[in-house]
């Protein structure tokens, strides 16, 4: 069964750029409309940046070697 190349005209699809723009619009509306959400968003972004930085440093100084990987089979038989 082949998926349709063109989306049907009756469906609302929020994929790709349209979905990204919708997500940004929702965040902007919440940031403007709800003062408490500003603090939640700021703290969440700060925690995300700290964790991302820590993981980047961890993998910079301890790169994954092929011997560290236990299961060398491809998942689902993909090659």
C-alpha positions in Angstrom: 0.0 0.0 0.0 1.5 3.3 -1.1 0.9 6.5 0.9 -0.7 9.3 -1.1 1.8 11.7 -2.5 -0.5 14.6 -2.0 -2.5 15.3 1.2 -6.2 15.2 0.9 -7.7 18.7 0.7 -10.2 18.0 3.5 -7.6 17.4 6.2 -5.9 19.9 8.3 -2.2 18.9 8.5 0.2 20.6 10.9 3.5 19.1 9.6 6.7 20.8 8.7 6.9 24.5 8.6 3.2 25.0 9.4 3.4 22.9 12.6 6.5 24.8 13.6 4.8 28.2 13.1 1.7 27.0 15.0 3.9 25.9 17.9 5.8 29.2 18.0 2.4 31.1 17.8 1.1 29.1 20.8 4.2 29.8 22.8 4.1 33.5 22.0 0.4 33.7 23.0 1.1 31.9 26.3 4.1 34.1 27.0 2.2 37.3 26.4 -1.1 36.2 28.1 0.1 34.3 31.2 2.8 35.9 33.4 3.3 32.7 35.4 4.1 30.9 32.1 7.0 33.2 31.5 8.8 31.9 34.6 8.0 28.3 33.7 9.3 28.8 30.2 12.4 30.6 31.4 13.2 27.9 33.9 12.5 25.1 31.4 14.7 26.6 28.8 17.5 27.1 31.3 17.3 23.5 32.5 17.4 22.3 28.9 20.4 24.4 28.0 22.3 23.1 31.1 21.5 19.5 30.3 22.4 19.9 26.7 25.7 21.5 27.6 26.5 18.8 30.1 25.8 16.0 27.5 27.9 17.8 24.9 30.8 18.0 27.3 30.3 14.4 28.4 30.4 13.1 24.9 33.3 15.4 23.9 35.6 14.0 26.6 34.1 10.4 26.6 33.3 9.6 23.0 31.4 6.4 22.3 33.7 3.7 20.9 32.5 0.7 18.8 33.6 -1.6 21.7 31.1 0.2 24.0 28.2 -0.7 21.8 26.9 -4.2 22.9 24.3 -4.8 20.2 25.8 -4.3 16.8 22.7 -5.7 15.0 20.6 -3.1 13.2 17.2 -2.6 14.8 14.3 -4.0 12.8 16.7 -5.6 10.4 17.4 -2.2 8.7 20.8 -1.9 7.0 
